[in-house]
Amino acid sequence: MENLKIVQGDITKLTIGAIVNAANKSLLGGLGVDGAIHRAAGPKLLAECRQLHGCETGQAKITNGYQLPAKYVIHTVGPIYSGSNQDDKLLRNCYLNSLNLAKSRGLHSIAFPAISTGAYGFPASRAAHIAFAAVKNWLEQNADYQMKIIMCAFDSKTAQLYRQELAE
Ligand code: AR6
C-alpha cells in the first residue's frame, strides 16, 4: 500500500496536513504525545481547545496546528483499556473518525500516534492490529480519494509491530 507508511520518531516534527493527538476527553492537554503536541504548538492550541468543550471517546475534533509544522491537529480520545470488546470498537472509531474528519476538510495527509497504548494501557500488539485493520479498510472504502497515512511509532517495539501489520 503506497499510501500507508510507517515512521519512527516524534510526531510533532512531521510536516503534514494533520497530526492526530491521543487526547483525553477534556481536550485540555496532558502527558505523553498530548503534552508534546501542546508544547510544540504553543499556547494558542490550548486556547482553541477550550472552545471545543471536550470530546467523547472514539470521536475526533480539529484545530489549527499553530507553531507545529503540521497544518492541523485532529484530537481524538482513545479508550482507557479495560479488556472489553467495546475498547476495540472505540479504538477503531478513533482512526475512522479522524480520517473522515481529515477528508471532510479536504486534507490529503495525516499522521497517527499509537492511540491508547501509553497512559491508557491498551496492549501494543492488539492496538497495532486494530489500527492497521481500520486504516487499510478506510483506504479501500475511500479509494477515490487521495489520502497519505503515516503511522508514527515512537518506540522501536511499536515500529516492529507496525512493520508486521503492514506486511500482512
Ligand atoms: N510522538 C509520537 N508518539 C509519541 C510521542 C511523540 N512525541 N510521545 C509519546 N508517544 P500516550 P494514550 C507515544 O500516553 O495512551 C495523555 O496524558 C507513546 O509512546 O501519549 O492514548 C492524554 O492527555 C505511546 O505509544 O496516549 C490522556 O490523558 C503513544 O504515543 C492520555 O495520556 C500513546 O501514548 C492518553 O493516553
Backbone and ligand atoms as CSV (ligand in chain L), in Angstrom:
chain,resi,resn,atom,element,x,y,z
A,1,MET,N,N,0.847,-1.209,0.000
A,1,MET,CA,C,0.000,0.000,0.000
A,1,MET,C,C,0.875,1.249,0.000
A,2,GLU,N,N,0.933,1.938,-1.118
A,2,GLU,CA,C,1.862,3.081,-1.191
A,2,GLU,C,C,1.349,4.306,-0.440
A,3,ASN,N,N,0.064,4.300,-0.056
A,3,ASN,CA,C,-0.498,5.429,0.700
A,3,ASN,C,C,-0.420,5.232,2.204
A,4,LEU,N,N,0.179,4.115,2.630
A,4,LEU,CA,C,0.274,3.797,4.057
A,4,LEU,C,C,1.731,3.536,4.421
A,5,LYS,N,N,2.278,4.403,5.290
A,5,LYS,CA,C,3.698,4.299,5.628
A,5,LYS,C,C,3.905,4.358,7.141
A,6,ILE,N,N,5.034,3.788,7.572
A,6,ILE,CA,C,5.419,3.812,8.981
A,6,ILE,C,C,6.610,4.743,9.136
A,7,VAL,N,N,6.577,5.615,10.128
A,7,VAL,CA,C,7.785,6.337,10.505
A,7,VAL,C,C,7.988,6.152,12.003
A,8,GLN,N,N,9.252,6.076,12.400
A,8,GLN,CA,C,9.547,6.014,13.825
A,8,GLN,C,C,10.115,7.348,14.268
A,9,GLY,N,N,9.530,7.947,15.305
A,9,GLY,CA,C,10.036,9.211,15.831
A,9,GLY,C,C,8.939,10.052,16.438
A,10,ASP,N,N,9.243,11.347,16.510
A,10,ASP,CA,C,8.388,12.320,17.195
A,10,ASP,C,C,7.379,12.904,16.208
A,11,ILE,N,N,6.106,12.677,16.468
A,11,ILE,CA,C,5.044,13.105,15.546
A,11,ILE,C,C,4.995,14.631,15.400
A,12,THR,N,N,5.480,15.349,16.404
A,12,THR,CA,C,5.409,16.822,16.344
A,12,THR,C,C,6.368,17.405,15.308
A,13,LYS,N,N,7.279,16.590,14.792
A,13,LYS,CA,C,8.260,17.078,13.807
A,13,LYS,C,C,7.769,16.939,12.371
A,14,LEU,N,N,6.610,16.310,12.181
A,14,LEU,CA,C,6.182,15.974,10.822
A,14,LEU,C,C,5.510,17.159,10.127
A,15,THR,N,N,5.972,17.440,8.915
A,15,THR,CA,C,5.362,18.443,8.048
A,15,THR,C,C,4.315,17.723,7.211
A,16,ILE,N,N,3.043,17.972,7.540
A,16,ILE,CA,C,1.954,17.146,7.020
A,16,ILE,C,C,0.640,17.912,7.185
A,17,GLY,N,N,-0.402,17.448,6.532
A,17,GLY,CA,C,-1.705,18.120,6.646
A,17,GLY,C,C,-2.227,18.139,8.066
A,18,ALA,N,N,-2.253,16.963,8.703
A,18,ALA,CA,C,-2.721,16.891,10.090
A,18,ALA,C,C,-1.959,15.822,10.853
A,19,ILE,N,N,-1.667,16.114,12.121
A,19,ILE,CA,C,-1.236,15.063,13.040
A,19,ILE,C,C,-2.397,14.805,13.996
A,20,VAL,N,N,-2.509,13.559,14.407
A,20,VAL,CA,C,-3.567,13.184,15.344
A,20,VAL,C,C,-2.994,13.206,16.761
A,21,ASN,N,N,-3.767,13.765,17.670
A,21,ASN,CA,C,-3.400,13.793,19.074
A,21,ASN,C,C,-4.189,12.732,19.833
A,22,ALA,N,N,-3.483,11.939,20.647
A,22,ALA,CA,C,-4.140,10.987,21.566
A,22,ALA,C,C,-4.471,11.750,22.838
A,23,ALA,N,N,-5.620,12.411,22.814
A,23,ALA,CA,C,-6.010,13.343,23.874
A,23,ALA,C,C,-6.840,12.637,24.944
A,24,ASN,N,N,-7.308,13.409,25.912
A,24,ASN,CA,C,-8.319,12.914,26.863
A,24,ASN,C,C,-9.601,13.709,26.630
A,25,LYS,N,N,-10.676,13.313,27.297
A,25,LYS,CA,C,-11.999,13.879,26.999
A,25,LYS,C,C,-12.087,15.382,27.240
A,26,SER,N,N,-11.219,15.919,28.064
A,26,SER,CA,C,-11.266,17.371,28.331
A,26,SER,C,C,-10.700,18.172,27.155
A,27,LEU,N,N,-9.820,17.572,26.371
A,27,LEU,CA,C,-9.054,18.246,25.306
A,27,LEU,C,C,-8.213,19.403,25.846
A,28,LEU,N,N,-7.876,19.369,27.125
A,28,LEU,CA,C,-7.125,20.481,27.712
A,28,LEU,C,C,-5.668,20.123,27.992
A,29,GLY,N,N,-5.155,19.095,27.324
A,29,GLY,CA,C,-3.747,18.734,27.443
A,29,GLY,C,C,-3.511,17.640,28.457
A,30,GLY,N,N,-2.272,17.147,28.480
A,30,GLY,CA,C,-1.920,16.055,29.380
A,30,GLY,C,C,-0.466,15.690,29.194
A,31,LEU,N,N,-0.144,14.437,29.449
A,31,LEU,CA,C,1.228,13.956,29.319
A,31,LEU,C,C,1.396,13.292,27.951
A,32,GLY,N,N,2.455,12.533,27.757
A,32,GLY,CA,C,2.648,11.736,26.544
A,32,GLY,C,C,2.635,12.575,25.287
A,33,VAL,N,N,2.051,12.025,24.233
A,33,VAL,CA,C,2.035,12.711,22.939
A,33,VAL,C,C,1.193,13.988,23.027
A,34,ASP,N,N,0.171,13.977,23.837
A,34,ASP,CA,C,-0.680,15.158,24.054
A,34,ASP,C,C,0.168,16.327,24.578
A,35,GLY,N,N,0.976,16.055,25.589
A,35,GLY,CA,C,1.852,17.085,26.148
A,35,GLY,C,C,2.848,17.585,25.119
A,36,ALA,N,N,3.422,16.657,24.357
A,36,ALA,CA,C,4.419,17.028,23.343
A,36,ALA,C,C,3.793,17.922,22.269
A,37,ILE,N,N,2.576,17.592,21.861
A,37,ILE,CA,C,1.895,18.387,20.822
A,37,ILE,C,C,1.581,19.787,21.352
A,38,HIS,N,N,1.066,19.883,22.564
A,38,HIS,CA,C,0.748,21.213,23.121
A,38,HIS,C,C,2.019,22.043,23.319
A,39,ARG,N,N,3.101,21.419,23.758
A,39,ARG,CA,C,4.364,22.164,23.937
A,39,ARG,C,C,4.859,22.709,22.608
A,40,ALA,N,N,4.801,21.861,21.568
A,40,ALA,CA,C,5.356,22.264,20.269
A,40,ALA,C,C,4.445,23.248,19.538
A,41,ALA,N,N,3.137,23.139,19.755
A,41,ALA,CA,C,2.187,24.029,19.054
A,41,ALA,C,C,2.127,25.410,19.683
A,42,GLY,N,N,2.388,25.485,20.990
A,42,GLY,CA,C,2.307,26.760,21.696
A,42,GLY,C,C,0.929,26.980,22.309
A,43,PRO,N,N,0.796,28.065,23.112
A,43,PRO,CA,C,-0.409,28.268,23.930
A,43,PRO,C,C,-1.696,28.521,23.146
A,44,LYS,N,N,-1.601,28.939,21.901
A,44,LYS,CA,C,-2.825,29.173,21.115
A,44,LYS,C,C,-3.597,27.874,20.888
A,45,LEU,N,N,-2.887,26.751,20.908
A,45,LEU,CA,C,-3.592,25.470,20.736
A,45,LEU,C,C,-4.547,25.233,21.908
A,46,LEU,N,N,-4.074,25.443,23.120
A,46,LEU,CA,C,-4.932,25.252,24.298
A,46,LEU,C,C,-6.106,26.231,24.259
A,47,ALA,N,N,-5.854,27.443,23.826
A,47,ALA,CA,C,-6.932,28.438,23.744
A,47,ALA,C,C,-8.023,27.958,22.779
A,48,GLU,N,N,-7.626,27.413,21.648
A,48,GLU,CA,C,-8.639,26.907,20.708
A,48,GLU,C,C,-9.332,25.671,21.275
A,49,CYS,N,N,-8.575,24.799,21.930
A,49,CYS,CA,C,-9.162,23.584,22.520
A,49,CYS,C,C,-10.226,23.929,23.563
A,50,ARG,N,N,-10.019,25.008,24.292
A,50,ARG,CA,C,-11.011,25.423,25.307
A,50,ARG,C,C,-12.371,25.717,24.685
A,51,GLN,N,N,-12.376,26.123,23.431
A,51,GLN,CA,C,-13.638,26.443,22.744
A,51,GLN,C,C,-14.380,25.182,22.280
A,52,LEU,N,N,-13.723,24.020,22.363
A,52,LEU,CA,C,-14.311,22.785,21.806
A,52,LEU,C,C,-15.185,22.042,22.813
A,53,HIS,N,N,-15.041,22.370,24.096
A,53,HIS,CA,C,-15.852,21.755,25.159
A,53,HIS,C,C,-15.756,20.230,25.172
A,54,GLY,N,N,-14.521,19.740,25.031
A,54,GLY,CA,C,-14.271,18.315,25.199
A,54,GLY,C,C,-14.649,17.461,24.001
A,55,CYS,N,N,-14.452,16.159,24.163
A,55,CYS,CA,C,-14.661,15.213,23.062
A,55,CYS,C,C,-14.955,13.845,23.676
A,56,GLU,N,N,-15.910,13.138,23.098
A,56,GLU,CA,C,-16.238,11.796,23.592
A,56,GLU,C,C,-15.207,10.769,23.108
A,57,THR,N,N,-15.083,9.690,23.827
A,57,THR,CA,C,-14.185,8.593,23.445
A,57,THR,C,C,-14.575,8.057,22.066
A,58,GLY,N,N,-13.579,7.921,21.198
A,58,GLY,CA,C,-13.823,7.412,19.846
A,58,GLY,C,C,-14.146,8.487,18.826
A,59,GLN,N,N,-14.429,9.716,19.308
A,59,GLN,CA,C,-14.749,10.825,18.398
A,59,GLN,C,C,-13.503,11.657,18.123
A,60,ALA,N,N,-13.622,12.652,17.227
A,60,ALA,CA,C,-12.472,13.468,16.837
A,60,ALA,C,C,-12.900,14.902,16.578
A,61,LYS,N,N,-12.018,15.848,16.936
A,61,LYS,CA,C,-12.241,17.274,16.675
A,61,LYS,C,C,-10.950,17.879,16.127
A,62,ILE,N,N,-11.077,18.948,15.323
A,62,ILE,CA,C,-9.911,19.505,14.639
A,62,ILE,C,C,-9.614,20.924,15.106
A,63,THR,N,N,-8.311,21.238,15.197
A,63,THR,CA,C,-7.853,22.611,15.462
A,63,THR,C,C,-6.730,22.941,14.492
A,64,ASN,N,N,-6.324,24.201,14.509
A,64,ASN,CA,C,-5.109,24.597,13.793
A,64,ASN,C,C,-3.889,23.974,14.463
A,65,GLY,N,N,-2.776,23.982,13.723
A,65,GLY,CA,C,-1.523,23.437,14.247
A,65,GLY,C,C,-0.614,24.485,14.877
A,66,TYR,N,N,-0.920,25.773,14.662
A,66,TYR,CA,C,-0.130,26.871,15.227
A,66,TYR,C,C,1.359,26.700,14.944
A,67,GLN,N,N,2.215,26.576,15.972
A,67,GLN,CA,C,3.672,26.548,15.727
A,67,GLN,C,C,4.193,25.194,15.238
A,68,LEU,N,N,3.291,24.234,15.077
A,68,LEU,CA,C,3.709,22.922,14.554
A,68,LEU,C,C,3.967,23.013,13.053
A,69,PRO,N,N,4.832,22.148,12.523
A,69,PRO,CA,C,4.939,22.055,11.065
A,69,PRO,C,C,3.681,21.467,10.425
A,70,ALA,N,N,2.883,20.732,11.190
A,70,ALA,CA,C,1.600,20.213,10.679
A,70,ALA,C,C,0.578,21.353,10.642
A,71,LYS,N,N,-0.230,21.370,9.584
A,71,LYS,CA,C,-1.205,22.465,9.418
A,71,LYS,C,C,-2.333,22.367,10.458
A,72,TYR,N,N,-2.792,21.165,10.727
A,72,TYR,CA,C,-3.891,20.961,11.674
A,72,TYR,C,C,-3.546,19.875,12.688
A,73,VAL,N,N,-4.266,19.911,13.813
A,73,VAL,CA,C,-4.226,18.808,14.783
A,73,VAL,C,C,-5.632,18.230,14.875
A,74,ILE,N,N,-5.736,16.938,14.715
A,74,ILE,CA,C,-7.015,16.249,14.936
A,74,ILE,C,C,-6.913,15.556,16.295
A,75,HIS,N,N,-7.768,15.989,17.213
A,75,HIS,CA,C,-7.746,15.470,18.574
A,75,HIS,C,C,-8.761,14.341,18.675
A,76,THR,N,N,-8.288,13.176,19.059
A,76,THR,CA,C,-9.199,12.052,19.264
A,76,THR,C,C,-8.955,11.497,20.657
A,77,VAL,N,N,-9.940,10.812,21.206
A,77,VAL,CA,C,-9.832,10.278,22.565
A,77,VAL,C,C,-9.950,8.765,22.496
A,78,GLY,N,N,-8.852,8.095,22.783
A,78,GLY,CA,C,-8.847,6.644,22.790
A,78,GLY,C,C,-9.509,6.101,24.048
A,79,PRO,N,N,-9.880,4.813,24.001
A,79,PRO,CA,C,-10.451,4.182,25.195
A,79,PRO,C,C,-9.378,3.906,26.247
A,80,ILE,N,N,-9.763,4.033,27.504
A,80,ILE,CA,C,-8.928,3.546,28.606
A,80,ILE,C,C,-9.141,2.038,28.642
A,81,TYR,N,N,-8.047,1.278,28.488
A,81,TYR,CA,C,-8.185,-0.174,28.296
A,81,TYR,C,C,-8.793,-0.857,29.508
A,82,SER,N,N,-9.857,-1.641,29.230
A,82,SER,CA,C,-10.488,-2.417,30.295
A,82,SER,C,C,-10.528,-3.899,29.959
A,83,GLY,N,N,-10.295,-4.232,28.683
A,83,GLY,CA,C,-10.316,-5.620,28.247
A,83,GLY,C,C,-11.615,-6.027,27.575
A,84,SER,N,N,-12.553,-5.119,27.445
A,84,SER,CA,C,-13.834,-5.472,26.810
A,84,SER,C,C,-13.758,-5.262,25.294
A,85,ASN,N,N,-14.685,-5.890,24.577
A,85,ASN,CA,C,-14.751,-5.724,23.122
A,85,ASN,C,C,-15.059,-4.288,22.733
A,86,GLN,N,N,-15.722,-3.593,23.642
A,86,GLN,CA,C,-16.061,-2.188,23.385
A,86,GLN,C,C,-14.790,-1.353,23.182
A,87,ASP,N,N,-13.700,-1.700,23.862
A,87,ASP,CA,C,-12.431,-0.979,23.695
A,87,ASP,C,C,-11.965,-1.057,22.245
A,88,ASP,N,N,-12.056,-2.257,21.662
A,88,ASP,CA,C,-11.600,-2.460,20.281
A,88,ASP,C,C,-12.385,-1.570,19.328
A,89,LYS,N,N,-13.702,-1.539,19.535
A,89,LYS,CA,C,-14.573,-0.754,18.669
A,89,LYS,C,C,-14.285,0.744,18.804
A,90,LEU,N,N,-14.082,1.189,20.034
A,90,LEU,CA,C,-13.809,2.610,20.270
A,90,LEU,C,C,-12.455,3.011,19.686
A,91,LEU,N,N,-11.464,2.121,19.805
A,91,LEU,CA,C,-10.144,2.440,19.232
A,91,LEU,C,C,-10.246,2.526,17.707
A,92,ARG,N,N,-10.957,1.591,17.114
A,92,ARG,CA,C,-11.180,1.621,15.660
A,92,ARG,C,C,-11.871,2.935,15.250
A,93,ASN,N,N,-12.874,3.342,16.044
A,93,ASN,CA,C,-13.583,4.596,15.746
A,93,ASN,C,C,-12.647,5.800,15.762
A,94,CYS,N,N,-11.658,5.806,16.643
A,94,CYS,CA,C,-10.692,6.916,16.679
A,94,CYS,C,C,-10.028,7.095,15.317
A,95,TYR,N,N,-9.577,5.984,14.735
A,95,TYR,CA,C,-8.897,6.050,13.434
A,95,TYR,C,C,-9.876,6.455,12.332
A,96,LEU,N,N,-11.042,5.821,12.299
A,96,LEU,CA,C,-12.005,6.097,11.215
A,96,LEU,C,C,-12.552,7.515,11.309
A,97,ASN,N,N,-12.909,7.972,12.508
A,97,ASN,CA,C,-13.455,9.324,12.647
A,97,ASN,C,C,-12.409,10.391,12.344
A,98,SER,N,N,-11.156,10.138,12.702
A,98,SER,CA,C,-10.080,11.086,12.376
A,98,SER,C,C,-9.890,11.182,10.862
A,99,LEU,N,N,-9.904,10.047,10.198
A,99,LEU,CA,C,-9.753,10.041,8.732
A,99,LEU,C,C,-10.943,10.719,8.054
A,100,ASN,N,N,-12.153,10.444,8.524
A,100,ASN,CA,C,-13.336,11.085,7.943
A,100,ASN,C,C,-13.288,12.597,8.125
A,101,LEU,N,N,-12.833,13.039,9.290
A,101,LEU,CA,C,-12.727,14.476,9.555
A,101,LEU,C,C,-11.675,15.117,8.642
A,102,ALA,N,N,-10.538,14.453,8.496
A,102,ALA,CA,C,-9.489,14.971,7.605
A,102,ALA,C,C,-10.007,15.088,6.171
A,103,LYS,N,N,-10.697,14.073,5.717
A,103,LYS,CA,C,-11.250,14.100,4.352
A,103,LYS,C,C,-12.279,15.216,4.215
A,104,SER,N,N,-13.134,15.391,5.212
A,104,SER,CA,C,-14.186,16.419,5.144
A,104,SER,C,C,-13.585,17.819,5.074
A,105,ARG,N,N,-12.343,17.984,5.567
A,105,ARG,CA,C,-11.641,19.271,5.483
A,105,ARG,C,C,-10.749,19.373,4.250
A,106,GLY,N,N,-10.803,18.343,3.396
A,106,GLY,CA,C,-10.017,18.373,2.158
A,106,GLY,C,C,-8.542,18.098,2.351
A,107,LEU,N,N,-8.178,17.512,3.488
A,107,LEU,CA,C,-6.762,17.198,3.736
A,107,LEU,C,C,-6.383,15.910,3.016
A,108,HIS,N,N,-5.107,15.822,2.646
A,108,HIS,CA,C,-4.631,14.668,1.886
A,108,HIS,C,C,-3.476,13.928,2.564
A,109,SER,N,N,-3.151,14.324,3.783
A,109,SER,CA,C,-2.110,13.592,4.522
A,109,SER,C,C,-2.365,13.720,6.020
A,110,ILE,N,N,-2.096,12.619,6.731
A,110,ILE,CA,C,-2.398,12.545,8.164
A,110,ILE,C,C,-1.427,11.568,8.822
A,111,ALA,N,N,-1.014,11.898,10.042
A,111,ALA,CA,C,-0.137,11.000,10.804
A,111,ALA,C,C,-0.789,10.662,12.139
A,112,PHE,N,N,-0.739,9.385,12.494
A,112,PHE,CA,C,-1.321,8.890,13.744
A,112,PHE,C,C,-0.240,8.441,14.722
A,113,PRO,N,N,-0.380,8.755,16.013
A,113,PRO,CA,C,0.409,8.079,17.033
A,113,PRO,C,C,-0.297,6.770,17.387
A,114,ALA,N,N,0.332,5.975,18.233
A,114,ALA,CA,C,-0.265,4.700,18.673
A,114,ALA,C,C,-1.257,5.003,19.801
A,115,ILE,N,N,-2.460,5.397,19.390
A,115,ILE,CA,C,-3.510,5.846,20.315
A,115,ILE,C,C,-3.790,4.786,21.397
A,116,SER,N,N,-3.918,5.245,22.633
A,116,SER,CA,C,-4.283,4.433,23.815
A,116,SER,C,C,-3.197,3.486,24.319
A,117,THR,N,N,-2.031,3.429,23.655
A,117,THR,CA,C,-1.040,2.412,24.066
A,117,THR,C,C,-0.072,2.895,25.135
A,118,GLY,N,N,-0.211,4.149,25.575
A,118,GLY,CA,C,0.645,4.665,26.641
A,118,GLY,C,C,-0.122,4.667,27.953
A,119,ALA,N,N,-0.477,5.843,28.420
A,119,ALA,CA,C,-1.172,6.009,29.697
A,119,ALA,C,C,-2.480,5.224,29.750
A,120,TYR,N,N,-3.121,5.031,28.611
A,120,TYR,CA,C,-4.426,4.366,28.595
A,120,TYR,C,C,-4.343,2.843,28.546
A,121,GLY,N,N,-3.114,2.276,28.483
A,121,GLY,CA,C,-2.897,0.874,28.792
A,121,GLY,C,C,-3.326,-0.170,27.773
A,122,PHE,N,N,-3.653,0.246,26.561
A,122,PHE,CA,C,-4.070,-0.732,25.543
A,122,PHE,C,C,-2.854,-1.562,25.152
A,123,PRO,N,N,-2.954,-2.900,25.113
A,123,PRO,CA,C,-1.810,-3.724,24.702
A,123,PRO,C,C,-1.347,-3.338,23.292
A,124,ALA,N,N,-0.034,-3.144,23.145
A,124,ALA,CA,C,0.513,-2.583,21.911
A,124,ALA,C,C,0.209,-3.439,20.687
A,125,SER,N,N,0.289,-4.754,20.843
A,125,SER,CA,C,0.093,-5.643,19.698
A,125,SER,C,C,-1.355,-5.611,19.223
A,126,ARG,N,N,-2.271,-5.691,20.176
A,126,ARG,CA,C,-3.698,-5.652,19.842
A,126,ARG,C,C,-4.078,-4.296,19.219
A,127,ALA,N,N,-3.513,-3.228,19.776
A,127,ALA,CA,C,-3.786,-1.888,19.257
A,127,ALA,C,C,-3.238,-1.730,17.833
A,128,ALA,N,N,-2.055,-2.290,17.585
A,128,ALA,CA,C,-1.458,-2.190,16.245
A,128,ALA,C,C,-2.334,-2.904,15.223
A,129,HIS,N,N,-2.852,-4.067,15.619
A,129,HIS,CA,C,-3.712,-4.820,14.701
A,129,HIS,C,C,-4.990,-4.042,14.381
A,130,ILE,N,N,-5.618,-3.486,15.397
A,130,ILE,CA,C,-6.852,-2.711,15.194
A,130,ILE,C,C,-6.570,-1.470,14.340
A,131,ALA,N,N,-5.455,-0.791,14.632
A,131,ALA,CA,C,-5.115,0.436,13.900
A,131,ALA,C,C,-4.936,0.151,12.409
A,132,PHE,N,N,-4.160,-0.888,12.085
A,132,PHE,CA,C,-3.895,-1.180,10.669
A,132,PHE,C,C,-5.143,-1.706,9.965
A,133,ALA,N,N,-5.932,-2.527,10.644
A,133,ALA,CA,C,-7.181,-3.000,10.030
A,133,ALA,C,C,-8.078,-1.818,9.708
A,134,ALA,N,N,-8.154,-0.856,10.626
A,134,ALA,CA,C,-9.029,0.308,10.427
A,134,ALA,C,C,-8.551,1.168,9.265
A,135,VAL,N,N,-7.277,1.512,9.248
A,135,VAL,CA,C,-6.817,2.437,8.199
A,135,VAL,C,C,-6.785,1.756,6.825
A,136,LYS,N,N,-6.455,0.470,6.787
A,136,LYS,CA,C,-6.491,-0.253,5.496
A,136,LYS,C,C,-7.921,-0.303,4.970
A,137,ASN,N,N,-8.865,-0.585,5.846
A,137,ASN,CA,C,-10.273,-0.631,5.456
A,137,ASN,C,C,-10.745,0.740,4.963
A,138,TRP,N,N,-10.322,1.794,5.674
A,138,TRP,CA,C,-10.719,3.153,5.262
A,138,TRP,C,C,-10.159,3.486,3.871
A,139,LEU,N,N,-8.905,3.129,3.630
A,139,LEU,CA,C,-8.304,3.408,2.321
A,139,LEU,C,C,-9.051,2.668,1.209
A,140,GLU,N,N,-9.452,1.432,1.498
A,140,GLU,CA,C,-10.215,0.662,0.500
A,140,GLU,C,C,-11.570,1.310,0.229
A,141,GLN,N,N,-12.235,1.748,1.303
A,141,GLN,CA,C,-13.571,2.346,1.171
A,141,GLN,C,C,-13.524,3.740,0.540
A,142,ASN,N,N,-12.348,4.365,0.576
A,142,ASN,CA,C,-12.193,5.731,0.057
A,142,ASN,C,C,-11.144,5.768,-1.054
A,143,ALA,N,N,-11.171,4.749,-1.883
A,143,ALA,CA,C,-10.151,4.593,-2.925
A,143,ALA,C,C,-10.193,5.721,-3.954
A,144,ASP,N,N,-11.327,6.435,-4.012
A,144,ASP,CA,C,-11.459,7.559,-4.949
A,144,ASP,C,C,-10.832,8.841,-4.399
A,145,TYR,N,N,-10.317,8.805,-3.189
A,145,TYR,CA,C,-9.771,9.998,-2.541
A,145,TYR,C,C,-8.299,9.765,-2.225
A,146,GLN,N,N,-7.462,10.739,-2.564
A,146,GLN,CA,C,-6.032,10.612,-2.308
A,146,GLN,C,C,-5.742,10.967,-0.845
A,147,MET,N,N,-5.378,9.979,-0.046
A,147,MET,CA,C,-5.012,10.225,1.360
A,147,MET,C,C,-3.745,9.456,1.686
A,148,LYS,N,N,-2.737,10.193,2.134
A,148,LYS,CA,C,-1.486,9.569,2.556
A,148,LYS,C,C,-1.522,9.425,4.082
A,149,ILE,N,N,-1.361,8.201,4.565
A,149,ILE,CA,C,-1.435,7.947,6.007
A,149,ILE,C,C,-0.067,7.523,6.535
A,150,ILE,N,N,0.391,8.208,7.566
A,150,ILE,CA,C,1.624,7.828,8.249
A,150,ILE,C,C,1.277,7.298,9.633
A,151,MET,N,N,1.747,6.107,9.918
A,151,MET,CA,C,1.602,5.523,11.252
A,151,MET,C,C,2.914,5.802,11.986
A,152,CYS,N,N,2.854,6.674,12.970
A,152,CYS,CA,C,4.055,7.140,13.668
A,152,CYS,C,C,4.265,6.330,14.946
A,153,ALA,N,N,5.341,5.550,14.955
A,153,ALA,CA,C,5.713,4.752,16.126
A,153,ALA,C,C,6.794,5.512,16.885
A,154,PHE,N,N,6.590,5.728,18.161
A,154,PHE,CA,C,7.576,6.472,18.957
A,154,PHE,C,C,8.723,5.556,19.372
A,155,ASP,N,N,8.418,4.319,19.653
A,155,ASP,CA,C,9.417,3.369,20.158
A,155,ASP,C,C,9.624,2.241,19.152
A,156,SER,N,N,10.752,1.532,19.309
A,156,SER,CA,C,11.112,0.502,18.326
A,156,SER,C,C,10.186,-0.717,18.409
A,157,LYS,N,N,9.633,-0.999,19.573
A,157,LYS,CA,C,8.711,-2.132,19.709
A,157,LYS,C,C,7.446,-1.887,18.884
A,158,THR,N,N,6.905,-0.688,19.000
A,158,THR,CA,C,5.722,-0.344,18.205
A,158,THR,C,C,6.058,-0.358,16.717
A,159,ALA,N,N,7.223,0.157,16.347
A,159,ALA,CA,C,7.627,0.172,14.932
A,159,ALA,C,C,7.688,-1.253,14.380
A,160,GLN,N,N,8.205,-2.186,15.185
A,160,GLN,CA,C,8.297,-3.587,14.756
A,160,GLN,C,C,6.903,-4.192,14.580
A,161,LEU,N,N,6.002,-3.926,15.523
A,161,LEU,CA,C,4.611,-4.409,15.397
A,161,LEU,C,C,3.962,-3.829,14.137
A,162,TYR,N,N,4.236,-2.572,13.862
A,162,TYR,CA,C,3.657,-1.911,12.688
A,162,TYR,C,C,4.183,-2.537,11.389
A,163,ARG,N,N,5.471,-2.846,11.362
A,163,ARG,CA,C,6.026,-3.475,10.147
A,163,ARG,C,C,5.360,-4.827,9.893
A,164,GLN,N,N,5.099,-5.577,10.963
A,164,GLN,CA,C,4.407,-6.867,10.803
A,164,GLN,C,C,2.999,-6.669,10.261
A,165,GLU,N,N,2.288,-5.681,10.796
A,165,GLU,CA,C,0.909,-5.427,10.350
A,165,GLU,C,C,0.872,-4.957,8.905
A,166,LEU,N,N,1.823,-4.122,8.528
A,166,LEU,CA,C,1.860,-3.601,7.154
A,166,LEU,C,C,2.121,-4.726,6.161
A,167,ALA,N,N,2.936,-5.701,6.579
A,167,ALA,CA,C,3.293,-6.812,5.700
A,167,ALA,C,C,2.135,-7.771,5.479
A,168,GLU,N,N,1.164,-7.773,6.376
A,168,GLU,CA,C,0.052,-8.742,6.284
A,168,GLU,C,C,-0.999,-8.343,5.257
L,1,AR6,N1,N,5.367,11.333,19.011
L,1,AR6,C1,C,4.770,10.154,18.700
L,1,AR6,N2,N,4.333,9.272,19.612
L,1,AR6,C2,C,4.514,9.596,20.916
L,1,AR6,C3,C,5.108,10.801,21.335
L,1,AR6,C4,C,5.555,11.700,20.315
L,1,AR6,N3,N,6.136,12.860,20.615
L,1,AR6,N4,N,5.134,10.821,22.697
L,1,AR6,C5,C,4.572,9.660,23.106
L,1,AR6,N5,N,4.199,8.922,22.043
L,1,AR6,P1,P,0.047,8.360,25.337
L,1,AR6,P2,P,-2.732,7.370,25.427
L,1,AR6,C6,C,3.554,7.596,22.011
L,1,AR6,O1,O,0.254,8.013,26.771
L,1,AR6,O2,O,-2.274,6.025,25.847
L,1,AR6,C7,C,-2.247,11.868,27.990
L,1,AR6,O3,O,-1.946,12.388,29.259
L,1,AR6,C8,C,3.706,6.736,23.229
L,1,AR6,O4,O,4.970,6.088,23.219
L,1,AR6,O5,O,0.582,9.664,24.845
L,1,AR6,O6,O,-3.774,7.483,24.363
L,1,AR6,C9,C,-3.596,12.356,27.465
L,1,AR6,O7,O,-3.907,13.658,27.909
L,1,AR6,C10,C,2.564,5.734,23.029
L,1,AR6,O8,O,2.988,4.716,22.128
L,1,AR6,O9,O,-1.543,8.347,24.951
L,1,AR6,C11,C,-4.553,11.330,28.006
L,1,AR6,O10,O,-4.913,11.641,29.344
L,1,AR6,C12,C,1.501,6.579,22.311
L,1,AR6,O11,O,2.159,7.788,21.905
L,1,AR6,C13,C,-3.746,10.056,27.977
L,1,AR6,O12,O,-2.368,10.460,28.087
L,1,AR6,C14,C,0.293,6.917,23.144
L,1,AR6,O13,O,0.674,7.176,24.488
L,1,AR6,C15,C,-3.927,9.313,26.665
L,1,AR6,O14,O,-3.260,8.071,26.738
